[in-house]
Amino acid sequence: MNEIEISSITGVTMPFSAYTCDVYGNNCGYVGSGSTLPIIFTLPPQFNTAPVLQLTVTDSNGCSFYKIINC
């Protein structure tokens, strides 16, 4: 997996920033920001072969939400 598409999101005040981390929340990398959906983010190279990762979204209010994604 080298891209993540976000097609819908709830509870987030736009615009938002997205980060990917390993499943434990470490080794995070910024993947981009957005204010409209759907949006596609290209993952940092260290996640190209990861079986699981964590996507963290931080909205314009500073609230962070995360989801574990099985690749």
Beta strands, then each sheet from edge to edge (+ up, - down):
strand 1: 3-6
strand 2: 16-21
strand 3: 29-34
strand 4: 39-42
strand 5: 52-59
strand 6: 64-70
sheet 1: 1+ 4-
sheet 2: 3+ 2- 5+ 6-
end
